[in-house]
């Protein structure tokens, strides 16, 4: 990828192409999204035990996929993104969330609020190194207290099946002039989080098999198999998609 990740979805039609390509009904990533939902539900249930209301921020909210799900389960919801095209798409999905077009990662950006739950899905992997650091620092500054949670996802785990197909894809990219596929391990993500003053509470891995393997299977079978394997010791660390639940360091 050339340029900044900030600019990737600013073009007209980019939001629609992303949504219809990545998360169309029955797609691989749509199946994994169904497995991510219970993780968010459990976090919200735990937050409710400690506070009367839950204020939520979805960072780089995109087309509102996650925001539209979580907003119904919290008291106040905000989605922030730099892309007007993405926010236009999100406005057709959310019901009560406030949508804000703003770059909170730039130097000197004011902290507009404090939140009990923040999500940053599918941001870290493709963001350039400087933007990763700036994004995580901005989000750490917005957590309300030690019980607040930041949830990030990394959808390119090098310990997954990508370890087998990686060499082939790198050669293909080189021959065709494509940028190399981005990969980011849990260990690398932990390091990035620590640099922003965050620590990992739990890690949830999923997506153990390539998308093509599930294409011939009914959706319910794919969900059942992947859902079961998420709870087998050690196995989830080999999932292509890793969801990390974090808090501010030293406040547990």
C-alpha positions in Angstrom: 0.0 0.0 0.0 1.3 3.5 -0.9 0.4 6.7 0.8 -1.5 6.8 4.1 -4.1 4.4 5.2 -6.1 7.6 6.1 -6.7 8.1 2.3 -7.7 4.6 1.4 -11.5 5.0 1.6 -11.9 8.6 0.7 -12.7 8.0 -3.0 -16.3 7.9 -4.1 -17.7 4.4 -4.0 -14.9 3.0 -1.8 -17.2 2.4 1.1 -19.7 0.4 -1.0 -17.0 -1.7 -2.7 -15.5 -2.5 0.7 -18.8 -3.5 2.3 -20.0 -5.5 -0.7 -16.7 -7.2 -1.3 -15.6 -8.0 2.2 -18.8 -8.5 4.2 -21.4 -9.6 1.7 -23.8 -12.2 3.2 -22.2 -15.6 3.5 -18.6 -14.3 2.9 -15.7 -15.5 5.0 -15.3 -12.3 6.9 -19.0 -12.1 7.5 -18.8 -15.5 9.2 -15.9 -14.3 11.4 -17.9 -11.2 12.3 -20.6 -13.5 13.7 -17.9 -15.0 16.0 -16.6 -11.5 17.0 -20.1 -10.4 18.2 -20.2 -12.6 21.4 -16.8 -11.2 22.4 -18.3 -7.7 22.4 -21.4 -8.9 24.1 -19.3 -10.4 27.0 -17.4 -7.1 27.4 -20.5 -5.1 27.5 -22.1 -7.4 30.1 -19.0 -7.1 32.3 -19.0 -3.3 31.9 -22.7 -3.2 33.0 -21.7 -4.7 36.3 -19.5 -1.7 37.2 -21.4 1.3 35.9 -24.9 2.5 35.2 -24.3 3.6 31.7 -21.9 2.7 28.9 -20.4 5.3 26.5 -19.0 3.8 23.4 -16.6 5.0 20.6 -16.0 3.1 17.3 -12.7 4.4 15.9 -12.3 4.3 12.1 -16.0 3.2 12.1 -16.1 2.9 8.3 -19.5 1.8 7.0 -20.9 1.3 10.5 -20.9 -2.5 10.7 -19.7 -2.7 14.2 -21.2 0.6 15.3 -24.7 -0.4 14.3 -24.4 -3.6 16.3 -22.9 -2.1 19.5 -25.0 1.1 19.6 -28.1 -0.9 20.5 -26.3 -2.3 23.5 -24.9 0.8 25.1 -26.3 4.2 26.2 -24.3 6.6 24.1 -22.4 5.7 20.9 -20.1 7.7 18.6 -18.5 6.7 15.4 -15.4 8.6 14.1 -13.8 8.3 10.7 -11.8 10.5 8.3 -13.8 9.4 5.2 -17.0 11.2 4.3 -17.8 8.4 2.0 -17.6 5.8 4.8 -19.7 8.0 7.1 -22.3 8.5 4.4 -22.7 4.7 4.2 -22.7 4.5 8.0 -25.5 7.0 8.3 -27.8 4.6 6.5 -27.1 1.9 9.1 -26.9 3.5 12.5 -30.0 4.6 14.4 -28.8 6.6 17.4 -25.0 6.9 17.1 -23.4 10.3 16.5 -21.1 10.3 13.4 -18.1 12.5 13.4 -15.7 13.2 10.5 -12.4 13.9 12.2 -8.8 12.7 12.4 -8.1 12.2 16.1 -4.6 10.9 15.4 -3.0 14.2 14.4 -0.8 16.1 16.7 -2.6 18.4 19.0 -6.1 16.8 18.5 -8.2 17.5 21.5 -9.8 14.7 23.5 -13.5 15.2 22.8 -14.7 12.6 25.4 -14.0 9.6 27.6 -15.4 6.2 26.8 -16.1 2.9 28.6 -15.7 0.9 25.4 -13.7 1.7 22.3 -13.4 -0.6 19.2 -10.7 -0.3 16.5 -11.4 -3.2 14.1 -9.3 -3.9 11.0 -7.2 -0.7 11.5 -3.8 -1.8 12.8 -2.8 -4.2 10.1 -2.8 -1.9 7.1 -2.0 1.4 8.8 1.5 2.6 8.4 3.7 2.3 11.5 3.4 6.0 12.5 -0.3 5.9 12.2 -0.6 2.8 14.3 1.2 4.5 17.1 -0.7 7.7 16.8 -4.0 5.8 16.7 -3.4 3.7 19.7 -2.1 6.7 21.8 -5.2 8.7 20.8 -7.5 5.8 21.9 -5.6 5.2 25.2 -6.2 8.8 26.0 -9.9 8.4 25.6 -10.5 5.4 27.9 -12.4 6.6 30.9 -10.7 4.5 33.6 -9.1 1.2 34.5 -12.3 -0.8 33.9 -12.7 0.6 30.4 -11.8 -1.5 27.5 -10.2 -1.1 24.0 -10.9 -3.9 21.5 -8.6 -4.1 18.5 -8.5 -6.7 15.7 -5.6 -7.9 13.5 -6.7 -9.8 10.5 -3.3 -10.9 9.2 -1.7 -13.2 11.8 1.5 -14.6 10.4 1.1 -17.8 12.5 -2.1 -18.6 10.6 -2.5 -20.4 7.3 -0.8 -17.4 5.8 2.5 -18.9 6.8 1.9 -21.6 4.2 0.7 -19.4 1.4 2.8 -16.4 2.2 5.9 -17.3 0.1 3.7 -17.9 -3.0 1.8 -14.6 -2.5 5.0 -12.6 -2.0 6.5 -14.0 -5.2 3.2 -13.3 -7.1 3.1 -9.7 -5.7 6.7 -9.2 -6.8 6.0 -10.4 -10.3 2.8 -8.4 -10.7 4.1 -5.3 -8.9 1.6 -5.5 -6.1 2.5 -4.3 -2.6 3.4 -7.1 -0.2 0.7 -8.5 2.0 0.6 -7.0 5.5 1.1 -9.3 8.4 1.1 -8.5 12.1 1.6 -11.0 14.9 0.0 -10.9 18.4 3.4 -10.3 19.9 4.0 -7.3 17.6 0.6 -6.0 18.5 1.2 -6.4 22.2 4.4 -4.3 21.7 2.5 -1.6 19.9 -0.1 -1.5 22.7 2.5 -1.4 25.4 4.1 1.6 23.7 0.7 3.4 24.0 0.4 2.5 27.7 -2.0 -0.4 27.2 -2.0 -4.0 28.3 -3.8 -7.0 26.9 -6.6 -8.6 29.0 -7.5 -11.4 26.6 -6.9 -12.6 23.1 -9.5 -14.4 20.9 -8.3 -16.1 17.7 -10.5 -17.3 14.8 -10.3 -18.1 11.1 -8.2 -21.2 11.2 -8.8 -22.2 7.6 -8.7 -20.3 4.3 -11.8 -18.8 2.9 -11.9 -21.3 0.0 -12.2 -24.2 2.3 -15.5 -22.8 3.6 -17.0 -21.9 0.2 -18.3 -25.4 -0.3 -19.8 -25.7 3.2 -23.1 -24.4 4.5 -22.7 -21.2 6.6 -24.1 -22.9 9.8 -21.4 -25.6 9.6 -18.6 -23.2 9.1 -19.8 -21.2 12.1 -20.2 -24.3 14.3 -16.7 -25.6 13.4 -14.9 -22.2 13.8 -16.9 -21.4 16.9 -15.9 -24.7 18.6 -12.2 -24.4 17.7 -12.1 -21.0 19.3 -12.4 -22.7 22.7 -9.8 -25.4 22.2 -6.6 -24.6 24.2 -3.7 -23.2 22.0 -5.6 -23.6 18.7 -7.0 -20.1 18.5 -3.5 -18.5 18.3 -3.3 -19.9 14.8 -6.4 -18.1 13.6 -5.9 -15.5 10.9 -8.0 -13.0 12.8 -7.0 -12.1 16.3 -9.1 -9.9 18.6 -7.3 -8.3 21.6 -9.1 -6.8 24.5 -7.0 -4.2 26.3 -7.0 -1.7 29.2 -4.7 1.0 30.4 -1.5 -0.4 31.9 -1.3 -0.8 35.6 -4.9 -0.2 36.3 -6.2 -3.8 36.6 
